[in-house]
Amino acid sequence: MITSPAFANKRYAVLGLARSGTAVVETLLASGAQVTAWDSREEPRAALAARHGAALTFEDPVAIELAGYDGIVVSPGVPLNRHPIAEAAADAGVPVIGDIELFALARDDLPAHRVVGITGTNGKSTTTALVHHLLKSAALPVRMGGNIGIPVLEQEPLAAGGVYILELSSYQIDLTYSLACEVAVLLNITPDHLDRYADFPAYAAAKARLMAMQRAGQHAVFGVGDAETSAIADIEAARREPEFIHRVTGADIAALQPDWPSLQGPHNLQNAAAAVAIAEALGLSQPQWRAALPSFRGLPHRMERVAEAGGVLFINDSKATNPASAAPALGAFPPRSERGNAKRIHWIVGGLPKSDSLDECAPFFGNVAAAYTIGEAGPMFARLLEPHMPVRRSEMLSEAIRQAIEAAKPGDIVMLSPACASFDQFRDYEARGDAFRQIVEALTEPANDTGGPV
């Protein structure tokens, strides 16, 4: 794990003991800090108590005197706009921080390294994993963490010359104040998580803080698909030399994209362009990144190829939890020229809605053979889509898959790209994607030909 003498003899409260919170407790205790921890669930408290005994105190930080604490480390899932810990901390004059801020404070005690921070409403997981793949292929010491994989504090420190690649949500950036990334990346900004922010500009401002924490001589990479990201790029360009600002379109590498089976579609072209810009800012040559792109395998639940049966391809895009994220998936499979204007995608859409429209998806409605609406959003989405395409009001995921299989022809695609959160019917988007995979496998055996991400 990562430890630091910067935390020795200090006092911290830790609220939320899922994996990142548990890693925070372990790091702080191993660094010589005094820790008070809390989670409403008994299981993580019991697990930590069994390991640390009297070295760890368990109390709800909302209910104790916080004056004198050096920080309150909260899980990114704690809604600071509604949770009483925010007011309690403010009254006591104690900063509310996250595990990424602890990592930032520990950096001076780690072997010489660089940090890449990647944010954006959509595409950040794929871009983070792709950068990890490119650097690893070039034999650089590398760790991946943040909002993906293993919490960064839980991982062993890199040797000198290593690179930490962090996927960062707006919630994590909200809790971070001193992370000056050698390369910071903002892919895009579209409306999301608005239950946590006063309005869309406030959400965009949260994303912008990743760049604001940088020094002027550090690299910033920007997508070019929306006005909010472009505006932030303009602000950052005003305080840096031109060589440190990178606006990526993908036009210069588009001819190579057919060689990347897991990076199809216009959204993945921008993800790849951002990854290439990051790699080059870190010193990789064109032959190095070009050789590595074709072997990237993609991520589970993000354009994941789960089966091919009877000439029909089944794709799990459960991580598309808003319309802006689902739109690129629909755009990744335009009708084949030899089929004229034939529609190809059987689109399974719905869940817990984040929006009352599908406007971002509308440019790609022509690629859809039929929609199969599910979950709480099902009736609303059916009304929105019926003027544009055949719609089946399936309600349940299993029924949608069955109906899509019955309707699909060889060459078609059955795609779960829900444009919604999962919490009406599933624990999270991963559970939804796993259910899709399992149902598809059960309904297509023994005709299933292959698997793996596309």
Order of alpha helices (4+ residues) and beta strands (2+ residues): beta-alpha-beta-alpha-beta-beta-alpha-beta-alpha-beta-alpha-beta-beta-alpha-beta-alpha-beta-alpha-beta-alpha-alpha-beta-beta-alpha-beta-beta-alpha-beta-alpha-beta-alpha
